[in-house]
Amino acid sequence: MATMNLVLHVWRQAGPRDRGGFKRYDAKGINNHMSFLEMLDVVNEGLIEKGEDPIAFDHDCREGICGMCGVVINGVAHGPQAETTACQLHMRNFKDGDEISIEPWRSKAFPVLKDLIVDRSAFDRIVAAGGYISVATGSAQDANGVPIAKKESDLAMDAAACIGCGACVAACPNASASLFTAAKLGHLALLPQGQPERYDRVRKMVAQMDAEGFGHCTNHFECEAVCPKGISVSFIARMNRDLMKAMIKSPDSITPRTKQ
């Protein structure tokens, strides 16, 4: 069991209207088997013992499935380990004496609430804009009652793996939420249950995404590079195709984006 001493440069901001800035902390005797959030817990315990305000950061499951632990570590959303959330990132990925910068997601649509915590309710509103599935499900059907090709079911599961963490927004130079929105649209568009509202759904969710202040996708592929679930940018292409079809089917419902 090895230990290390680190220098942390952490973004501290008291509230949404306050001016923030980086503050230096020494993290000493850090076990390399710790997760990144456990390391922050140790630092916070030291701050509390000194009577100082602990570093505020989002977390919940600590198992890489809730999407809460969103921080930029040394300029990379969720840190250096590919397809790994910050809570599943272990300190063995760093070396003794390393200096680590830790900051919140940077996006107009994700205002900082305190320190490393941002308001990601914009994602909730995008999902809510999609509405409900109108298909009457009744009682559960047999597993093979609605045949779905394996290719489509696998793709739907890939899209449904999105945990809504916002890393795609944080990494995109345009702060675009296209990968998140496309994933949420994609897993329904690939299944029979999602067909009745498919084109109405894409119009509404894309319009809400734009209304929230997210930028447009210009194919930098940074979103795919940092996505902890490895979701492909091909879902953005699917979303754009469905949006074009929606325009043809109902030209009176053209969104502000499609008028540009």
N, C-alpha and C positions, 0 to 999 in steps of 0.2 A: 504494500500500500504506500504510494508516493504522495507527498504533499508539495504544494507550490505556493509561492507568493506572487500576487498579481497587483497591477495598478488598474483601477477602473475609472473611466471617465463617463459619468452617468448624467443624463439630462434630467435636471430638476426644474419643475415648474409648479408653482403652488396652485394654479387654477387656470381656466380657459382665458381669462383676461390679463393674466400676469405674464411678465416677461421671463422667459426661461433661459437656462444656460447650463453648460457642463460643469460638474463638480467632481473633483478628484477624491477617490477613496482607495485606501490600501486594504487589499483582501489577503490576509496572511493565514498560512497553515491550511490551505484549501485541499481537500482530499480529491485526487484525480478521478475517483469513482463517483463523485457527486454529479448531479445534473446541474445545468446552468441555473435553474431556479433555486435549487438547494444552496448553491453558492451565494445567490442573492439573499436567501434566508439568513445565512451565517453573517453576511455583512449587516443586514438589518438588525440582527440580535445585538451586534456590537454597537450600532447606532442607538438602539433603545436603551442599552446599559449606560450610554453617555448622556441620555436625556434628549437626543436629537430625533428629528422626524424621520422615520424609516422611508426607504424608497418605495413608492407606490407602483405596483405592477399587476397586470391582470393574470389570473391563473385559475384553474378549476380542477380538471381531471388529472393533469400531470401524466397522462398516458398517450398524448398525441392525437386525441380524437375530438376535443371540444372546440379548438380554435381560439382559445382565449389568450394564450401566451404570445402575443405579438410584439416583438421588439426587433430593432435593427442592431445587429452585432457586427462591429467593424465594417459597417457599410453594407452588410448583407442581411436581408430579411431572414430571421430565424438562425442566422449564423452560418458557419462554413460547411456544415455537414449537409449533403444533398438529401432531399426528401425527408427532412427531420424537423420537427417542431422545436421551439426553444426549450420546452420542458423535457424533451427527449435528447437534447444535446448534452453530451457529457464533457466534463472538464479535461478528460484525457486528450481532447482535441486541441488543447492549449498547452503552452510550455511555461515552465517556471520563469518569472520575470516579464511575462507578456503584459503589454498594455492593451486594454480592451475598451472600446467605446460602445456605449449602450444608449440607444435613443428610441423614441416612439416612432410609429408609422408617420410618414410625412404626407399629408394630403389635406386639401381644403375641406373635403367631405368627411374627414376623420379628425375633428377638432380635439386637441389635447385637453383632457379633463384634469389630470394631475400626473406629473412626472412621466411615467411610461405608459399611462392609461389613456386611450383615446376612445371617443364615442363612435362606435361602429353601427349605430342604429340605422344608418343609411342602408346597410345591407338588408336589415329587416323590412324596411319600406319597399325595397326592390322586390323582395320575395312576396310581400303582401300584395303588391300591385298585380302579380300574376293571378290572383284570385284562387278559386277552388276548382277541383275536377268535378264535373257535373255527372259523370258516369255513376249510375246507381250500382253500388257493389253488392248490396245485400249480404248474405252470408258468404263465408270464405269458400272459394272454388277449389277444386282439385288442382294440384300443382301444374298439371298439364292441360288444364281446362282452356287456357288461352295460349295457343302455341306462339312462341316468340323465337325467332332464329337466334342461335347462340351468339353470332357476331353482334347483333343488336343488343341482346341482353348484357353481353360483356361490356359494350360501350356505355350502356345506360348505367351500369354499376361503376364504371370508371368515373363518369360525371357525378354520380351520387356520392362519390368519396369526398367531394369538396366539404371542408369543415368551416368555411366562411371566416378564416382567420384574417384575411386582408393582406397577406404577404404579396399577392399579385399587384395590389394597388401601391404598396410601399416600394416595390421594385421598379414599377413602370415609370419612365421619364415623364409620362403624361398623367400619371396617377389615374390610370384607366381601371375600371372595374369590369372590363369586358370578359375576362376569364371566369370570374365569379358568376356573372350573370349568364354567360353562355353555359356554364356547367349546370346551373339551376334549371335553365331551359332545356338543356340537352337530355337530361335523364328522363324528363317527361315526354319530350318530342320523339324519343326512340321507342316508347312503349304505347301499346294500344289505348291504355287509359288516358293518355295525355293528348290524344288526337282531337277531340271535339273543340277544345279552346286553344289549340296549338298556335294559330296565327294571331288570334286576339291576344294571347298571352305574351308573345314576343313583342308585339307593338307596345303593350302596356309596360312591360318590364324594362325595355330599352328606353322608353320615354322617361320612366322614373329614374333610371340610371343617369340620364342626362340632366334631369331636374335636380338631382342631388349634387351636381357639380363635379362629377368624375370626368376625366379627360377621355379623348378618343383613342382607340387602338391604332397604332402606326407600325405594328409588326416588329417590335424590338425583341420579342420572345423572352424578355426578362421575367415575365410572369410565370412562364412554364419552368424557367430555370430555378426559381425559388419556391415553387409550389411544394409544400410538404407531402402532398399526395400524388405528385407527378402528373397532374392533369394536363392534357395536351392542348396546344393552341388551336388544334383542328376543330375544337368545339366552338371557337369564335367564328370560324368560317361557316360552320353549320348555322350558327345564330344569324349571321349576316345573310345567308341564303334564305332562311325562313323569313327574315324581315323583308327582303325583296319580294318574296312571294306574297307576304301579307299586304304589301303596298299595291300589288297587282289585283289581289282579291278585293281590297277595300281601299281605293285611292283616297277617299275622303278622310281616312284615319291616319294619314301620313304624319309621322312624328317630326318634331323640329329638326332632328338630326338628318332625316332623309330629305328635307327640303334644301339642305345646304349644297 
